[in-house]
Amino acid sequence: DWMWSGLHLDDGTHTHAVGVPQIPGFGVGYIQRGDEITEITSVTATQDVADNGLITTARIESGPDKLILDVEPLAFGPILLVAPDGRVSHFARAMCRVRDGSGREGRGWVEWNRNQRG
């Protein structure tokens, strides 16, 4: 499983993060504020999943600057991926609204690749 995000906040901050939910703290990416770019060295991604397999809410925490974003999916473009050997993955991707604790808001795209285990 993995989570990918590309998000833009209303104060001009841009962030791109990749995390693996089964390995909290593992992640890569960047946070850009103006001309300053900070490398992301950790990502913890959590999500709530509805019965239909789509994400209802999520949280992305990235560091070292401890950016915490609450994610609200707005519109989905999910894909069901089936390998020739029968393995299945739910690729739930969505346009999202995000908010942080200081009141900043933004929009962007988040993708969750959720392998289904038999």
Secondary structure, DSSP 8 states (H G I E B T S, - for coil): -EEEEEEEETTS-EEEEEE-TTSTT-EEEEEEETTEEEEE-EEEEEEEE-TTS-EEEEEEEEETTTEEEEEEEEEE--EEEE-TTS-EEEEEEEEEEEE-TTS-EEEEEEEEEEEE--
